[in-house]
Amino acid sequence: MKTSTAAWLIGLAALAVVAAVLFIVPFPVHAQVQSFTLTWTSPGDDNGIGTAATYEMRWSATRPDTTSGTAMNTWWQAATPVVGLPNPQIAGTTQTANAAPTSGFLTGVNYYFVIKACDDAVPANCSPYSNVAVKFQADTLPPRRIIDLR
């Protein structure tokens, strides 16, 4: 009798593991892109002359509302900062950065990016928000082949 009880418990545990894998463990809905590369021209410090002190860039899957400064500020505060931006270069220099969240970007989703430059004044004078860059990576991964059609 003890052997059948042990076998029953092992079977129940195996069923629980299968149920957890099928229903609890999250499945990715789309493939992921590790990063997006963004490129811009350094604006300089004092109205296009010299070198700015810092950049701030943020991203979100929500489109920014650029109809008013208040709406844009709200988007900016809710958006995710991009870390690892390069130091600003002299005005007119082409610069690039990779935006790479820890979990990657999902394919099939629009991501919106905005950047601004700040100078070394205390408190810092920051540029207005840049134009909105949109990055999209198509979902090219097809579904898995069905192997149990009956």
N, C-alpha and C positions, 0 to 999 in steps of 0.2 A: 504494500500500500504506500510505503514511503517513496518508492521509486516513481510511481505514477504521480504523486503529489509534486515531487521535484521536477519531473518532466513538464507537468502542467504549469508550474511557476516559471520555468525557463521559457516555455512557449508564450506565456503571458508577457514576460519581460521583452522577448523578441518582438512581439506585436506592439508593445509600447514604444520601442525604438523606431519601428517602421512608421507608426503613427506620428511620432515626433518629427521624423525626417519629412514626411509628406505634408503635414499640416501646421507645424510650428516653425521649423527652420525656414527663414525667408528665402525665396527664390528670386534671383535678379530678374526684373521684368525686361530689361534691355541690357545690351553689352555696355561696357564702360570705356570711356576715353580717359587716359591718365591725366592729360593736360591740354590746354590750348595755348598757343603762342600768339601774343599780341605785339604789334609794332606801332610806334608813334614817333613823331619828331619832337625832340626836346624844345620846350618853349623859351628857355632862358630864365633870367631872374627878373630884372627890372624892365617889364614890358618888351620882352624879346631880346634883351641884351644880357650877356653874362651866363651864369649857371644857377639854376634853382638849387635849393637845399635838399628837398625831399619830394617824393611822389607818394600819393595815396591812390590806390585802385581798389574798386569793389566790384563784386559780381552778384547776380541773382538770376533765378529762373523766372522771376516776375519782371515784366516790362516796366521800365521807369516811366513815371508820369512827368513829362517834361513841360507840362502846360503852365506850371508856376514854380517859383523858387521853393515855396513851402512843400509842395508835393515832391519835388526832387530831393529836398532835404530829408523828407520822411523815407523815401526809397533808400537814400544813402545810409541812413542810420540802421535800416533793417538789412541791408546787403552785407555780404561776407567780404571782409578785407582780404586782399591778395598779399601773401607774405613773400619775402625774398625779392622785392623789386630792386632793380639796379640803382646805383647812385645817379642822379641827374648829370648829364654832360652839357657842354657848351651849347648854346642856342643853335638849332638847325641840325643837330646830330640825330641820326636815326637810332632809336633804341628799341629793345625787345625785352619781353618778360614772359615767363611761363606761369600761367595760373594753374595750380595743381592742388585741388582739395585732397584731403587724406583718403577719401573714398572714391575719387574719380568723378568724372562727369558722365551722366547717362547719355546714351545715344538717343536720337530722336527727340531731343529737347532743345529749345532755344535758350541760350545763356546770354545775358546782357552785362556788358562791362563798361565802366566809366572810370576816368582817371582825372586827377587834378595835381598840379604842382604847387609847392609852397616854398617861400623864401626863408632866410635865416633870421628875419626880424622877430622880436619878442613883443607881443604875440605874433605868430607867423601870419604873413599875408599869403593867402592861397588863391590860386586862379579860379575862375568859374569852372563848373563841371565841363568836361570834354563832351564831344559828341558821343552817342551811344554806339558801341560796337556790339554786333550780334554774332555769336559763334554757334554753329550747328554742325553736328556730325550725324550723318544718316545712319540709321540702324540697318546694317547690311548682313547681320547674322540671321540666317533663316532658322525656322524651328527645327528641332531634332526630327529625324525620320521616324515614322510610326512603324513599329515592328510587331505589333500584336493585333493587327486587323483580323477579325474572324468573320 
